[in-house]
């Protein structure tokens, strides 16, 4: 029983790390796409 609990905790920890990495990668991509748009909007507005 203890081995199962340990592997469960490990799996939860690994999945959390993966989610964190994925979300950071996604936010980085979104920022890269949004920054040029923001600059264009500023140029249009100013």
N, CA, C and O atoms as a DFTB+ gen file, in Angstrom:
184 C
 N C O
     1  1       0.828      -1.215       0.000
     2  2       0.000       0.000       0.000
     3  2       0.863       1.266       0.000
     4  3       0.551       2.247      -0.675
     5  1       1.943       1.223       0.763
     6  2       2.781       2.435       0.841
     7  2       3.426       2.747      -0.505
     8  3       3.562       3.908      -0.890
     9  1       3.822       1.684      -1.217
    10  2       4.462       1.905      -2.516
    11  2       3.489       2.612      -3.455
    12  3       3.870       3.520      -4.194
    13  1       2.223       2.181      -3.417
    14  2       1.218       2.816      -4.277
    15  2       1.064       4.289      -3.944
    16  3       0.989       5.123      -4.847
    17  1       1.017       4.619      -2.661
    18  2       0.863       6.019      -2.267
    19  2       2.056       6.844      -2.743
    20  3       1.906       7.978      -3.199
    21  1       3.243       6.250      -2.629
    22  2       4.437       6.999      -3.059
    23  2       4.397       7.247      -4.556
    24  3       4.680       8.356      -5.007
    25  1       4.049       6.226      -5.332
    26  2       4.004       6.417      -6.782
    27  2       2.915       7.411      -7.152
    28  3       3.077       8.184      -8.096
    29  1       1.813       7.399      -6.423
    30  2       0.734       8.364      -6.679
    31  2       1.235       9.783      -6.435
    32  3       0.995      10.684      -7.239
    33  1       1.936       9.973      -5.311
    34  2       2.477      11.307      -5.006
    35  2       3.469      11.728      -6.071
    36  3       3.471      12.883      -6.497
    37  1       4.325      10.788      -6.512
    38  2       5.300      11.087      -7.554
    39  2       4.587      11.523      -8.835
    40  3       4.963      12.514      -9.462
    41  1       3.554      10.770      -9.212
    42  2       2.818      11.080     -10.439
    43  2       2.185      12.460     -10.341
    44  3       2.217      13.231     -11.300
    45  1       1.610      12.772      -9.187
    46  2       0.991      14.095      -8.988
    47  2       2.053      15.185      -9.107
    48  3       1.833      16.203      -9.763
    49  1       3.206      14.971      -8.471
    50  2       4.286      15.958      -8.526
    51  2       4.767      16.174      -9.947
    52  3       4.970      17.309     -10.378
    53  1       4.950      15.064     -10.684
    54  2       5.441      15.168     -12.061
    55  2       4.428      15.908     -12.927
    56  3       4.791      16.777     -13.718
    57  1       3.149      15.553     -12.769
    58  2       2.120      16.206     -13.593
    59  2       2.056      17.698     -13.286
    60  3       1.838      18.509     -14.186
    61  1       2.248      18.067     -12.005
    62  2       2.244      19.493     -11.656
    63  2       3.388      20.221     -12.339
    64  3       3.212      21.326     -12.852
    65  1       4.571      19.594     -12.345
    66  2       5.732      20.216     -12.994
    67  2       5.475      20.370     -14.487
    68  3       5.774      21.409     -15.076
    69  1       4.918      19.326     -15.091
    70  2       4.636      19.380     -16.536
    71  2       3.651      20.500     -16.838
    72  3       3.842      21.262     -17.786
    73  1       2.602      20.597     -16.036
    74  2       1.609      21.656     -16.241
    75  2       2.268      23.027     -16.135
    76  3       1.986      23.923     -16.931
    77  1       3.149      23.184     -15.144
    78  2       3.808      24.467     -14.945
    79  2       4.645      24.819     -16.175
    80  3       4.603      25.951     -16.657
    81  1       5.408      23.842     -16.683
    82  2       6.268      24.090     -17.845
    83  2       5.413      24.446     -19.059
    84  3       5.729      25.377     -19.800
    85  1       4.321      23.691     -19.254
    86  2       3.453      23.935     -20.412
    87  2       2.838      25.329     -20.337
    88  3       2.809      26.061     -21.326
    89  1       2.345      25.689     -19.141
    90  2       1.695      26.999     -19.015
    91  2       2.700      28.122     -19.241
    92  3       2.365      29.149     -19.832
    93  1       3.946      27.928     -18.767
    94  2       4.965      28.966     -18.988
    95  2       5.298      29.084     -20.462
    96  3       5.460      30.188     -20.983
    97  1       5.401      27.946     -21.135
    98  2       5.700      27.970     -22.571
    99  2       4.576      28.674     -23.326
   100  3       4.833      29.470     -24.230
   101  1       3.333      28.381     -22.954
   102  2       2.193      29.002     -23.625
   103  2       2.183      30.509     -23.392
   104  3       1.960      31.276     -24.328
   105  1       2.422      30.942     -22.153
   106  2       2.414      32.381     -21.887
   107  2       3.535      33.062     -22.652
   108  3       3.363      34.183     -23.129
   109  1       4.684      32.401     -22.777
   110  2       5.791      32.983     -23.537
   111  2       5.388      33.158     -24.995
   112  3       5.653      34.201     -25.594
   113  1       4.742      32.135     -25.572
   114  2       4.303      32.243     -26.970
   115  2       3.284      33.353     -27.136
   116  3       3.346      34.124     -28.093
   117  1       2.343      33.435     -26.200
   118  2       1.303      34.468     -26.282
   119  2       1.939      35.847     -26.203
   120  3       1.563      36.752     -26.948
   121  1       2.910      36.012     -25.295
   122  2       3.579      37.314     -25.166
   123  2       4.282      37.678     -26.465
   124  3       4.212      38.819     -26.921
   125  1       4.970      36.685     -27.064
   126  2       5.677      36.957     -28.316
   127  2       4.708      37.415     -29.403
   128  3       5.043      38.274     -30.218
   129  1       3.506      36.839     -29.410
   130  2       2.534      37.216     -30.441
   131  2       1.852      38.540     -30.111
   132  3       1.514      39.308     -31.013
   133  1       1.649      38.810     -28.819
   134  2       0.893      40.004     -28.438
   135  2       1.748      41.264     -28.433
   136  3       1.240      42.354     -28.697
   137  1       3.041      41.130     -28.136
   138  2       3.884      42.328     -28.044
   139  2       3.911      43.114     -29.352
   140  3       3.726      44.331     -29.327
   141  1       4.135      42.463     -30.490
   142  2       4.103      43.240     -31.749
   143  2       2.746      43.904     -31.976
   144  3       2.677      45.032     -32.463
   145  1       1.677      43.206     -31.625
   146  2       0.340      43.796     -31.780
   147  2       0.202      45.026     -30.903
   148  3      -0.349      46.039     -31.334
   149  1       0.698      44.948     -29.671
   150  2       0.611      46.082     -28.759
   151  2       1.393      47.270     -29.317
   152  3       0.930      48.409     -29.254
   153  1       2.575      47.000     -29.863
   154  2       3.361      48.094     -30.430
   155  2       2.629      48.736     -31.603
   156  3       2.626      49.959     -31.744
   157  1       2.010      47.910     -32.444
   158  2       1.268      48.451     -33.593
   159  2       0.110      49.313     -33.121
   160  3      -0.135      50.390     -33.666
   161  1      -0.605      48.836     -32.100
   162  2      -1.728      49.615     -31.570
   163  2      -1.240      50.960     -31.045
   164  3      -1.873      51.990     -31.278
   165  1      -0.112      50.948     -30.336
   166  2       0.427      52.205     -29.807
   167  2       0.756      53.164     -30.940
   168  3       0.457      54.355     -30.861
   169  1       1.378      52.638     -32.003
   170  2       1.729      53.496     -33.135
   171  2       0.482      54.094     -33.771
   172  3       0.471      55.260     -34.167
   173  1      -0.569      53.282     -33.865
   174  2      -1.813      53.773     -34.482
   175  2      -2.453      54.844     -33.603
   176  3      -2.945      55.859     -34.097
   177  1      -2.438      54.601     -32.286
   178  2      -3.136      55.507     -31.372
   179  2      -2.387      56.823     -31.198
   180  3      -3.005      57.879     -31.058
   181  1      -1.058      56.760     -31.206
   182  2      -0.290      57.978     -30.905
   183  2      -0.261      58.906     -32.120
   184  3       0.336      59.981     -32.061
